[in-house]
Amino acid sequence: MRFHFLFLLPLLGQSLALLQPNYTSSAGVSIYNPGNFFPATGPWSLMSHAGENLYIAGMRGIDPATNTLLPVGLPRIRQAFKNMAALAGMVGVDLKDCVRVVVYTTDMFRYRPMCNQVQIELWGDDPNTYPPRTIIEVGRLNEDDIVEVEGTFYAPRLGKREGYC
Ligand SMILES: *[C@@H]1O[C@H](CO)[C@@H](O)[C@H](O)[C@H]1NC(C)=O
């Protein structure tokens, strides 16, 4: 009995720390705008959870600590992917739970190799774990940015952690 209680303590702590949605619709769509992240810049939200999936808005290379864009190039692209990962992490899923990535860039020739490099950094060098990706060159992004990445994650149970079953 005592053993079971001690085992449950860390799980309890994690579920209490889990990010709460800002809104949940009657059908069960939860909307999230985490207070410790940069705010959405318009009439949209940073992520939503519905059923077993987590949808993250297009992320750009904005530093959440200062709410400013990082320098053009690798630092900014890396930050865009890290922002997506950070949001997923707030509800307990990680990059390996990503089911689909869509990347928009204003210069395929210049920035696609940087996206590839960042994805190898973040996912690791085992090609078996890379999610399917679509990458598209577009005419313009918000604030004349260079890359925006949008991710969908499998999240059947929010707050999933190592050892949680
Ligand atoms: C909802 O969103 C705001 C940001 O717009 C945030 O500061 C706040 O903590 C959120 N509320 C909840 C309940 O998560």
The ligand as an SDF file (V2000), in Angstrom:
LIG
                    3D

 14 14  0  0  0  0  0  0  0  0999 V2000
   -5.1070   31.9960  -21.3440 C   0  0  0  0  0  0  0  0  0  0  0  0
   -4.4160   32.8630  -22.1650 O   0  0  0  0  0  0  0  0  0  0  0  0
   -3.6820   33.8760  -21.5910 C   0  0  0  0  0  0  0  0  0  0  0  0
   -2.9340   34.5790  -22.6660 C   0  0  0  0  0  0  0  0  0  0  0  0
   -3.7760   35.1600  -23.5610 O   0  0  0  0  0  0  0  0  0  0  0  0
   -2.7960   33.3890  -20.4830 C   0  0  0  0  0  0  0  0  0  0  0  0
   -2.0680   34.4280  -19.9170 O   0  0  0  0  0  0  0  0  0  0  0  0
   -3.6170   32.6520  -19.4690 C   0  0  0  0  0  0  0  0  0  0  0  0
   -2.8130   32.1450  -18.4530 O   0  0  0  0  0  0  0  0  0  0  0  0
   -4.4260   31.5700  -20.0950 C   0  0  0  0  0  0  0  0  0  0  0  0
   -5.3660   31.0250  -19.1630 N   0  0  0  0  0  0  0  0  0  0  0  0
   -5.4250   29.7440  -18.8120 C   0  0  0  0  0  0  0  0  0  0  0  0
   -6.5140   29.3360  -17.8850 C   0  0  0  0  0  0  0  0  0  0  0  0
   -4.6500   28.9220  -19.1910 O   0  0  0  0  0  0  0  0  0  0  0  0
  1  2  1  0
  1 10  1  0
  2  3  1  0
  3  4  1  0
  3  6  1  0
  4  5  1  0
  6  7  1  0
  6  8  1  0
  8  9  1  0
  8 10  1  0
 10 11  1  0
 11 12  1  0
 12 13  1  0
 12 14  2  0
M  END
$$$$
